[in-house]
Amino acid sequence: MKSTFFTLGLILVHFLVFSQEALEYDTLKFEQTTLPEYYLNTKQGAKVNFYQTKKGELIKIGDTLKIGMPKNTLSSDFLFIYAGKMKGANKFLLGNNSIRLKTNWSGREFVIHEILTGHLGGGRKQPLGIYLYLGNPDGSDIMKNLISILITDFEGAFEQGEILTNKFSMSRSDAVKKLKEAKDLLDLNVIKNEDYEKIRSKLILIINNE
């Protein structure tokens, strides 16, 4: 009899814990995404209205973000930025094989439509990451049949300079450094001249504006 009550008690505790998974946060801070009491009790794809980044900046739905430059100058692809939407929150890091954005998107600005959580690596025992959907302010197509830009890991994209905010935009020194890296790759015949010119045209605007 005691065993039966004990088993029923465990089932009840399990139900209470997992039925209280957070479906939405008004405000979520980066520090909280690493704490078990948050990531163990947060539903995959939970909505966030305000997010405080690792650097302390507060972003919210409706804010404007700018597409930066890929960190890896060997490739014209962004690491964390995709065209389109995922077909499930469990595809957090994979982007559901969506098309990665190219450097010709650098400098374009989009509005945050959604801020969502996802367990890094997909397991519920993993810390939370933040992914975003960006688009035009009025919700219209960015281009034909494309309404959203997906940032699969906001902190990763932010740290690598792939996504920029008004406060933490790419500095002149960072732009000069990236331009020098691109020139070295051109001299080594790693990239073509047309690829170099595309990178240069974006970076020179930042260099000349400061």
LOBA-52976 format. One record per residue: residue number from 1; residue in three letters; x, y, z of N, C-alpha, C, O in turn. Coordinates in steps of 0.1 Angstrom, whole numbers, plus 5000, padded with zeros to 4 digits. Each point is the difference from the previous one (the first is absolute). Layout:
# LOBA-52976
num|residu|n_u|n_v|n_w|ca_u|ca_v|ca_w|c_u|c_v|c_w|o_u|o_v|o_w
NUM|ala|X|Y|Z|X|Y|Z|X|Y|Z|X|Y|Z;
...
***
This chain:
# LOBA-52976
num|residu|n_u|n_v|n_w|ca_u|ca_v|ca_w|c_u|c_v|c_w|o_u|o_v|o_w
1|met|5008|4988|5000|4992|5012|5000|5009|5013|5000|4997|5009|4993;
2|lys|5013|4990|5016|5009|5012|5000|5007|5002|4987|5002|5011|4995;
3|ser|5001|4977|4999|5007|5001|4987|4991|5006|4989|5005|5008|4992;
4|thr|4982|4989|5009|4991|5006|4991|4999|5015|5001|5000|5008|4991;
5|phe|4999|4997|5022|4999|5014|5003|5013|5007|4996|5000|5011|4995;
6|phe|5011|4982|5007|5013|5006|4996|5001|5002|4985|5005|5010|4995;
7|thr|4990|4980|4997|5000|5001|4986|4991|5011|4995|5004|5007|4991;
8|leu|4984|4993|5015|4991|5011|4996|5005|5014|5003|4998|5009|4993;
9|gly|5010|4992|5018|5006|5012|5004|5010|5005|4990|5001|5011|4996;
10|leu|5007|4979|4999|5011|5003|4990|4993|5005|4987|5005|5009|4994;
11|ile|4984|4984|5002|4993|5004|4988|4994|5014|5001|5001|5008|4991;
12|leu|4994|4995|5021|4994|5014|5003|5011|5010|4999|4998|5011|4994;
13|val|5014|4987|5012|5011|5009|5000|5004|5002|4986|5003|5012|4995;
14|his|4999|4977|4997|5004|5001|4986|4990|5009|4992|5004|5008|4992;
15|phe|4983|4990|5011|4990|5007|4992|5001|5015|5004|4999|5009|4991;
16|leu|5002|4994|5022|5001|5014|5004|5012|5007|4995|4998|5012|4995;
17|val|5013|4982|5005|5012|5006|4995|5000|5003|4985|5002|5011|4996;
18|phe|4994|4979|4996|5000|5001|4986|4988|5008|4994|5000|5004|4988;
19|ser|4989|4997|5020|4988|5007|4996|5003|5015|5002|4992|5008|4995;
20|gln|5018|4996|5012|5003|5014|5003|5011|5005|4991|5007|5010|5004;
21|glu|4996|4983|4985|5011|5005|4991|4996|5014|4995|4988|5002|4996;
22|ala|5021|5007|5004|4998|5014|4995|4997|5000|4985|5008|4994|4993;
23|leu|4981|5012|5004|4996|5001|4986|5003|5014|4994|5001|5002|4988;
24|glu|5002|5007|5021|5003|5014|4996|5007|5007|5012|4996|4998|5012;
25|tyr|5013|5011|4984|5007|5009|5010|4997|5014|4996|5002|5003|4988;
26|asp|4995|5005|5021|4999|5015|4997|5015|5005|4998|5003|5006|4990;
27|thr|5006|4990|5020|5014|5004|4998|5008|4988|5004|4998|4993|5010;
28|leu|5012|5004|4982|5010|4989|5002|5014|5006|4999|5003|5007|4990;
29|lys|5006|4990|5019|5013|5004|5000|5010|4989|4996|4996|4988|5002;
30|phe|5015|5015|4991|5009|4990|4996|5004|4991|5012|5001|4988|4998;
31|glu|5002|5018|5013|5004|4992|5012|4990|4990|5004|5004|4989|5004;
32|gln|4984|5014|4994|4989|4990|5003|5000|4988|4991|4996|4989|5004;
33|thr|5008|5013|4983|5000|4989|4991|5010|4989|5003|4999|4989|4995;
34|thr|5010|5014|5014|5010|4989|5004|4997|4994|5013|5007|4991|5005;
35|leu|4982|5013|5002|4996|4995|5013|4990|4988|4998|4990|5001|4993;
36|pro|5013|4988|5014|4991|4988|4999|4985|5003|5004|4991|4995|4993;
37|glu|5007|5014|5016|4986|5003|5004|4992|5007|4989|4988|5000|5000;
38|tyr|5020|5005|4990|4993|5006|4989|4999|4990|4988|4990|4997|4995;
39|tyr|5022|4998|5001|5000|4992|4988|4993|4986|5002|4995|4994|4990;
40|leu|5005|5001|5022|4993|4987|5002|4984|5002|5000|4993|4991|4998;
41|asn|5003|5022|5004|4986|5002|5001|4995|5010|4989|4990|5007|5002;
42|thr|5017|4993|4987|4996|5009|4989|4997|4991|4988|5008|4992|4995;
43|lys|4980|5010|4999|4996|4993|4989|5007|5004|4987|5003|5012|4999;
44|gln|5001|4979|4993|5007|5003|4988|4991|5010|4991|4989|4997|4998;
45|gly|5017|5014|4998|4992|5009|4992|4992|5010|5009|4991|5007|4995;
46|ala|5012|4994|5018|4993|5010|5008|5003|5014|4995|5011|5003|4997;
47|lys|4978|5005|5004|5001|5014|4995|5007|5009|5010|4998|4998|5012;
48|val|5009|5012|4983|5006|5010|5009|4997|5014|4994|5001|5002|4988;
49|asn|4995|5007|5021|4996|5013|4996|5012|5009|5000|5003|5008|4991;
50|phe|5005|4991|5020|5013|5008|5001|5011|4991|5004|4998|4991|5008;
51|tyr|5013|5010|4985|5012|4992|5003|5012|5009|5003|5004|5009|4992;
52|gln|5003|4988|5020|5012|5008|5003|5012|4991|4996|5002|4989|5005;
53|thr|5006|5016|4986|5011|4993|4994|5012|4998|5010|5000|5006|5011;
54|lys|5009|4986|4985|5012|4998|5009|5007|5013|5003|5006|5001|5010;
55|lys|4994|5008|4980|5007|5013|5002|4991|5010|5007|5004|5011|5003;
56|gly|4984|4985|5001|4991|5009|5008|4990|5008|4992|4993|5008|5006;
57|glu|5007|4991|4981|4991|5008|4992|4986|4993|5000|4999|4988|4999;
58|leu|4991|5020|5002|4986|4995|5000|4994|5001|4986|5000|5011|4994;
59|ile|4996|4978|5000|4994|5000|4987|4985|4995|5002|4997|4993|5009;
60|lys|4995|5012|4981|4985|4996|5001|4994|4999|4987|5006|5004|4990;
61|ile|4983|4990|5009|4992|4999|4988|4998|5014|4994|4995|5009|5008;
62|gly|5008|4993|4980|4998|5013|4993|5013|5008|4999|5000|5009|4992;
63|asp|5010|4986|5014|5014|5007|4999|5005|4997|4986|4997|4989|4994;
64|thr|5012|5019|5001|5006|4999|4987|5015|4994|5002|5007|5006|5008;
65|leu|4996|4984|4985|5013|4994|5000|5006|5001|4986|4993|5000|4990;
66|lys|5021|5001|5009|5006|5000|4987|5008|4988|4998|5007|4994|5009;
67|ile|4993|5001|4979|5008|4988|4996|5015|5005|4999|5003|5010|4992;
68|gly|5006|4983|5015|5014|5004|4999|5008|4992|4989|4996|5000|4989;
69|met|5015|4994|5015|5008|4993|4991|5004|4986|5006|5001|4999|5012;
70|pro|5000|4991|4979|5004|4987|5005|5014|5001|5007|5009|5007|4995;
71|lys|4993|4986|5016|5013|5000|5006|5011|4993|4991|5011|5004|4999;
72|asn|4984|4985|4995|5009|4992|4992|5001|5006|4986|4991|4998|4992;
73|thr|5020|5009|5005|5001|5007|4987|5003|4990|4989|5001|5004|4988;
74|leu|5002|4983|5016|5002|4990|4989|4987|4996|4994|5000|4994|4989;
75|ser|4989|5010|5017|4987|4996|4995|4991|5013|4999|5002|5009|5007;
76|ser|4989|4991|4983|4991|5011|4999|4987|4997|5007|4991|5008|5000;
77|asp|5008|4981|5007|4989|4996|5008|5000|5005|5014|5011|4999|5006;
78|phe|4978|5005|4999|4999|5002|5015|4999|4987|5007|4994|4990|4995;
79|leu|5010|5010|5017|5000|4987|5008|4987|4999|5007|4994|4989|5002;
80|phe|5000|5022|5003|4988|5000|5008|4988|5006|4994|4989|5000|5006;
81|ile|5012|5004|4982|4988|5007|4994|4995|4993|4987|5008|4997|4991;
82|tyr|4979|5000|5009|4994|4992|4990|4988|5008|4994|4994|5009|5006;
83|ala|5002|4987|4982|4988|5005|4994|4989|4990|5002|5001|4988|4997;
84|gly|4988|5017|5008|4989|4991|5003|4997|4997|5014|5007|5005|5009;
85|lys|4984|4986|4994|4996|4996|5013|5003|4985|5002|4999|4992|4991;
86|met|5003|5005|5022|5002|4986|5003|4986|4993|5000|4990|5007|5002;
87|lys|5010|4980|4996|4987|4992|5001|4998|4994|5013|4993|4990|5001;
88|gly|5014|5015|5009|4998|4994|5014|5011|5005|5009|5011|5002|4996;
89|ala|4985|5001|5016|5010|5006|5010|5011|4990|5003|5011|5005|5004;
90|asn|4987|4982|4993|5011|4991|5003|5011|5000|4990|5010|4994|5001;
91|lys|4988|5015|4988|5011|5002|4990|5008|5012|5003|5005|5006|4991;
92|phe|4996|4997|5022|5006|5013|5005|5013|5004|4993|5001|5011|4995;
93|leu|5008|4980|5005|5013|5003|4995|5002|4997|4985|5010|5004|4993;
94|leu|4981|4988|5002|5002|4995|4986|4994|5009|4990|5004|4999|4988;
95|gly|4987|5009|5015|4994|5009|4991|4991|4993|4990|4996|5005|4989;
96|asn|5002|4982|5013|4991|4991|4992|5005|5001|4985|4992|5000|4991;
97|asn|5021|5000|5007|5006|5000|4987|4996|5012|4992|5000|5000|4988;
98|ser|4997|5011|5019|4996|5012|4993|5013|5005|4993|5011|4996|5003;
99|ile|4987|5014|4988|5011|5005|4993|5007|5011|5008|4994|5009|5005;
100|arg|5020|4989|4997|5007|5010|5007|5002|5013|4992|5001|5000|4988;
101|leu|4997|5011|5019|5002|5013|4993|5014|5002|4995|5010|4995|5006;
102|lys|4992|5013|4984|5013|5003|4994|5003|5015|5004|4992|5007|5005;
103|thr|5021|4996|4992|5005|5014|5004|4992|5011|4993|5001|5011|5004;
104|asn|4992|4986|4985|4993|5011|4993|4988|5005|5008|4994|5010|4996;
105|trp|5003|4983|5015|4990|5005|5009|5005|5009|5011|4993|5007|5007;
106|ser|5021|4994|4994|5006|5009|5010|4995|5014|4999|4999|5006|4989;
107|gly|4999|5000|5022|4995|5014|5000|4985|5002|5000|4995|5011|5003;
108|arg|4998|4979|4994|4985|5001|4999|4994|5000|5015|5006|4993|5008;
109|glu|4984|5014|4994|4994|5001|5013|4986|4993|5000|4992|5002|4990;
110|phe|5005|4992|5021|4987|4993|5001|4995|5002|5015|5008|5002|5009;
111|val|4979|4996|4992|4994|5002|5014|4998|4986|5006|4997|4990|4993;
112|ile|5004|5009|5020|4998|4988|5008|4985|4997|5000|4993|5008|5006;
113|his|5003|4981|4989|4986|4995|5001|4997|4991|5011|4990|5001|5007;
114|glu|5020|4990|4996|4998|4991|5011|5014|4997|5007|5010|5000|4993;
115|ile|4989|4998|5020|5012|4996|5008|4996|4987|5007|4990|5000|5008;
116|leu|5017|4990|4990|4996|4986|5005|5012|4993|5006|5012|5004|4998;
117|thr|4985|4987|5011|5011|4992|5006|5001|4986|4994|4990|4995|4994;
118|gly|5022|5000|5006|5002|4986|4995|5011|4994|5008|5010|5007|5004;
119|his|4989|4980|5000|5011|4994|5007|5012|4997|4991|4998|4993|4990;
120|leu|5013|5012|5014|5012|4998|4991|5003|4985|4999|5002|4994|5011;
121|gly|4999|5001|4977|5003|4986|4998|4987|4992|5000|5000|4988|4996;
122|gly|4989|5019|5007|4987|4993|4999|4994|4993|5012|4988|4998|5002;
123|gly|5021|4999|5008|4996|4993|5012|4995|5009|5011|5005|5011|5002;
124|arg|4984|4985|5005|4994|5009|5010|5010|5002|5012|4998|5010|5008;
125|lys|5012|4982|4993|5010|5002|5011|5011|5009|4996|5010|5002|5007;
126|gln|4989|5004|4981|5010|5009|4995|4996|5015|5003|4988|5003|5000;
127|pro|5022|5006|5002|4997|5014|5001|4992|5006|4989|4999|4994|4989;
128|leu|4994|5017|5013|4992|5006|4990|5008|5009|4990|5009|5006|5005;
129|gly|4987|4994|4983|5005|5010|4990|4988|5008|4996|4989|4997|5003;
130|ile|5014|5014|4991|4990|5009|4995|5000|5001|4985|5010|5002|4994;
131|tyr|4979|4995|4999|4999|5002|4986|4989|5010|4996|4991|5002|5007;
132|leu|5011|5005|4982|4992|5011|4996|4995|4998|4986|5006|4993|4992;
133|tyr|4982|5012|5006|4995|5002|4986|4999|5015|4997|4994|5008|5007;
134|leu|5013|4996|4982|5000|5013|4996|4992|5002|4987|4999|4990|4992;
135|gly|4996|5022|5005|4993|5002|4988|4998|5015|4998|5005|5008|5007;
136|asn|4987|4995|4983|4996|5014|4997|4990|5005|5011|4992|4992|5005;
137|pro|5008|5021|4998|4991|5005|5011|4986|4996|4998|4992|4997|5009;
138|asp|5003|5004|4978|4986|4997|4997|4997|4986|4997|4988|4997|4997;
139|gly|5022|4994|5005|4997|4986|4998|5000|4995|4985|4998|4989|4997;
140|ser|5005|5021|4994|5000|4996|4986|5012|4992|4996|5010|4999|5008;
141|asp|4990|4995|4981|5011|4991|4995|5013|5008|4999|5000|5011|4995;
142|ile|5011|4983|5010|5013|5006|4999|5004|4999|4985|5006|5009|4994;
143|met|4991|4980|5000|5001|4998|4986|4990|4989|4996|4994|4995|5009;
144|lys|5005|5001|4979|4989|4991|4996|5001|4987|5008|5010|4993|5000;
145|asn|4979|5004|5006|4998|4987|5008|5009|5000|5012|5002|4989|5006;
146|leu|5003|5022|4999|5009|5000|5012|4995|5011|5009|5000|5012|4996;
147|ile|4995|4984|5015|4994|5010|5010|5008|5002|5012|4999|5010|5007;
148|ser|5010|4980|4996|5008|5001|5012|5015|4997|4998|5004|4992|4992;
149|ile|5004|5014|5017|5014|4997|5002|5001|4993|5013|4995|5005|5010;
150|leu|5012|4984|4991|5002|4992|5012|5014|5002|5006|5010|4998|4993;
151|ile|4991|5006|5019|5012|5000|5008|5000|4988|5009|4993|5000|5010;
152|thr|5015|4990|4987|4999|4987|5008|5006|5001|5014|4996|4993|5009;
153|asp|5013|5016|4993|5007|5002|5013|5004|5015|5001|5010|5004|4995;
154|phe|4981|5003|5012|5002|5015|5000|5014|5004|5006|5007|5008|4995;
155|glu|4996|4986|5017|5012|5003|5007|5012|4997|4991|5010|5007|4999;
156|gly|4990|4981|4994|5011|4996|4991|5001|5010|4989|5011|5005|4996;
157|ala|4978|4999|4998|5000|5009|4988|5004|5014|5005|5008|5007|4993;
158|phe|4988|4997|5019|5004|5013|5005|5015|5001|5003|5007|5009|4997;
159|glu|4998|4980|5009|5014|4999|5004|5009|5000|4988|5011|5006|5000;
160|gln|4985|4988|4989|5008|4999|4988|4998|5012|4991|5007|5001|4989;
161|gly|4984|5008|5014|4998|5011|4992|4991|4998|4988|5000|5008|4990;
162|glu|4993|4980|5010|4991|4997|4989|4987|5009|5001|4994|5003|4990;
163|ile|5003|5000|5022|4988|5008|5002|5004|5012|5009|5008|4999|5009;
164|leu|4987|5013|4987|5004|5012|5007|4988|5007|5006|4989|5000|4994;
165|thr|5013|5006|5017|4989|5009|5006|5005|5014|4999|5011|5003|4997;
166|asn|4980|5006|5007|5004|5014|4999|5011|5004|5010|5009|5008|4997;
167|lys|4991|4985|5014|5010|5003|5010|5014|4994|4997|5010|5006|5002;
168|phe|4989|4981|4994|5012|4993|4997|5002|4997|4986|5001|4988|4996;
169|ser|5000|5022|4996|5003|4998|4985|5015|4998|4998|5008|5002|5009;
170|met|4995|4993|4979|5014|4997|4997|5009|5013|5001|4996|5010|4994;
171|ser|5015|4990|5013|5008|5011|5001|5009|5002|4988|5001|4991|4991;
172|arg|5005|5021|5007|5008|5003|4989|5013|4990|5000|5004|4995|4989;
173|ser|5001|5003|5023|5012|4991|5001|4997|4986|4996|5008|4993|4993;
174|asp|4980|5002|5011|4995|4987|4996|4999|4999|4985|5004|4990|4993;
175|ala|4990|5020|5001|4998|5000|4985|5014|5000|4993|5001|4993|4990;
176|val|5008|5015|5015|5014|5001|4994|5006|4986|5001|5006|4995|4990;
177|lys|4993|4998|5021|5006|4987|5002|4994|4990|4990|5007|4992|4994;
178|lys|4980|5008|5005|4993|4991|4991|5004|5003|4985|5001|4990|4992;
179|leu|5001|5022|5005|5004|5004|4986|5014|4995|4997|5003|4995|4989;
180|lys|5006|5006|5021|5013|4995|4999|5001|4985|4998|5007|4995|4992;
181|glu|4984|4998|5016|4999|4986|4998|4995|4996|4986|5006|4990|4995;
182|ala|4985|5017|5000|4994|4997|4987|5011|5003|4989|5001|4992|4991;
183|lys|5007|5018|5011|5011|5004|4990|5010|4989|5001|5006|4996|4989;
184|asp|4998|4999|5022|5009|4989|5001|4995|4987|4993|5008|4993|4993;
185|leu|4979|5004|5009|4994|4989|4993|5000|5002|4985|5002|4990|4992;
186|leu|4996|5022|5003|5001|5003|4986|5014|4998|4995|5002|4994|4989;
187|asp|5008|5011|5018|5014|4998|4996|5004|4986|4999|5009|4996|4993;
188|leu|4985|4996|5016|5003|4985|5000|4992|4992|4990|5001|4988|5000;
189|asn|4991|5019|4993|4991|4994|4990|4990|4990|5006|4995|4991|4994;
190|val|5001|5012|5019|4990|4992|5007|4986|5005|4996|4991|4992|4999;
191|ile|5007|5021|4999|4988|5005|4995|5002|5008|4987|5011|5004|4997;
192|lys|4978|4997|4996|5001|5007|4987|4999|5015|5002|4995|5005|5010;
193|asn|5009|5003|4980|5000|5014|5001|4986|5006|5002|4998|5009|5007;
194|glu|4992|4984|4986|4986|5005|5002|4995|4998|5014|4992|5008|5005;
195|asp|5012|4981|5001|4997|4998|5014|5006|5010|5009|4994|5005|5010;
196|tyr|5018|4998|4987|5008|5010|5008|4993|5014|4999|4998|5007|5010;
197|glu|4998|4996|4978|4993|5013|4997|4987|5001|5008|4996|5011|5004;
198|lys|4997|4978|4996|4987|5000|5008|5002|5003|5015|4993|5008|5006;
199|ile|5018|4985|4999|5003|5002|5014|5005|5015|5003|4996|5006|5009;
200|arg|5012|4998|4982|5006|5014|5001|4989|5010|4999|5000|5010|5008;
201|ser|4990|4989|4983|4990|5010|4999|4992|5002|5012|4995|5011|5003;
202|lys|5003|4978|5005|4992|5001|5012|5009|5006|5012|4995|5008|5007;
203|leu|5017|4987|4994|5009|5005|5011|5004|5014|4998|5002|5007|5010;
204|ile|5000|4998|4978|5005|5013|4998|4990|5011|5004|5004|5011|5004;
205|leu|4983|4985|4996|4990|5009|5006|5002|5003|5014|4998|5011|5005;
206|ile|5005|4978|5003|5002|5001|5014|5013|5007|5003|5000|5009|5009;
207|ile|5010|4989|4983|5013|5006|5002|4999|5015|4998|5006|5008|5007;
208|asn|4987|4996|4982|4999|5014|4997|4990|5008|5008|5001|5012|5001;
209|asn|4990|4981|5006|4990|5007|5008|5005|5004|5014|4993|5007|5007;
210|glu|5019|4988|4997|5005|5003|5013|5012|5008|5000|5006|5004|5010;
***
